[in-house]
């Protein structure tokens, strides 16, 4: 349908010649909206997919476009699946929501439609059937549009009872063929945490990953990434580099030890993706990452960490860091805890995990603070051996046998 002609005439034309029942029905639903926009003939329909995905208020503008490209339709579905529009999450939609979406209903993909309550889809199809006069064969063909998600989950493929929320616990003992045919993507995503709590095999995990990917053909939305748990570890670096990891909450959820062990290349790609999308380091995020992952950062990435984040990260074990990285982190910790320097005991307690990067002069200043500091053996052994050999400025040669008494 084309809206370049006067709005009412265009809608009427569409009603007369459309070969798609739902398209014609939607045209009836939006005639009023089209009339109100008739005074704006220049419609901005060349929007970039990224703009569509990031603008929850763009739906009214998209309704006026005669056609959306494939990329725009994918972006629209990603936006709707995010739940950030006025309509909320697709599982909460009702018949009125489908009517409010107007022509955008035609751009909904299988993933989005499968989340819509069947009652809402049935109601919309009933309106379509009663509103438009078509030949029987064409009407039946058109009504398949909103019925498709239900049909694809029907027993035509699954020869037994489809898996639902009440039978999730059967997944670990189910065959791969049964899971392939009887577990829908919608049921999986609605019950993902419960599914992942089961003792599932690596083969089942791979199948579940496949179903998640099929459920989100345009890419997994960020808030769904946080739910992946152990499945996130199955993604390659090439797949991770396309994830929308824009918030520290998402990164922290993905790095949570509860999901299992990442390999180094996956972690590096995940962190690089987070930074590339404008992410920033915070104390809680560093605490969630832990010292081991922190030490996997590149030196230029560590340089981007603000001292304030180190100051609120708690006790981090950076023993696996290279000496250069230890020195970088010590410098940031020294800045973060500078306000405590007048209280040597408090300062030492906070700076202790980072002393492996401290120069000899700072170690001497700490020892000369006039307050007894009980350095445990592990902390002493973590000090830089090369710095222990450095003669501190203005220090007298220690008596034979007493070693570095300034420690």
Secondary structure as GFF3:
##gff-version 3
##sequence-region A 1 407
A	DSSP	alpha_helix	7	17	.	.	.	ID=ss1
A	DSSP	alpha_helix	21	29	.	.	.	ID=ss2
A	DSSP	alpha_helix	31	36	.	.	.	ID=ss3
A	DSSP	alpha_helix	49	54	.	.	.	ID=ss4
A	DSSP	alpha_helix	59	63	.	.	.	ID=ss5
A	DSSP	alpha_helix	70	82	.	.	.	ID=ss6
A	DSSP	three_ten_helix	90	92	.	.	.	ID=ss7
A	DSSP	alpha_helix	95	101	.	.	.	ID=ss8
A	DSSP	three_ten_helix	102	107	.	.	.	ID=ss9
A	DSSP	alpha_helix	110	115	.	.	.	ID=ss10
A	DSSP	alpha_helix	118	131	.	.	.	ID=ss11
A	DSSP	alpha_helix	136	152	.	.	.	ID=ss12
A	DSSP	three_ten_helix	165	173	.	.	.	ID=ss13
A	DSSP	alpha_helix	176	182	.	.	.	ID=ss14
A	DSSP	alpha_helix	185	190	.	.	.	ID=ss15
A	DSSP	alpha_helix	192	196	.	.	.	ID=ss16
A	DSSP	alpha_helix	202	215	.	.	.	ID=ss17
A	DSSP	alpha_helix	222	225	.	.	.	ID=ss18
A	DSSP	three_ten_helix	229	234	.	.	.	ID=ss19
A	DSSP	alpha_helix	237	240	.	.	.	ID=ss20
A	DSSP	alpha_helix	248	255	.	.	.	ID=ss21
A	DSSP	three_ten_helix	257	259	.	.	.	ID=ss22
A	DSSP	alpha_helix	264	276	.	.	.	ID=ss23
A	DSSP	alpha_helix	283	294	.	.	.	ID=ss24
A	DSSP	alpha_helix	299	303	.	.	.	ID=ss25
A	DSSP	alpha_helix	307	311	.	.	.	ID=ss26
A	DSSP	alpha_helix	323	336	.	.	.	ID=ss27
A	DSSP	three_ten_helix	338	340	.	.	.	ID=ss28
A	DSSP	alpha_helix	344	351	.	.	.	ID=ss29
A	DSSP	three_ten_helix	352	357	.	.	.	ID=ss30
A	DSSP	alpha_helix	360	367	.	.	.	ID=ss31
A	DSSP	alpha_helix	377	382	.	.	.	ID=ss32
A	DSSP	alpha_helix	385	388	.	.	.	ID=ss33
###
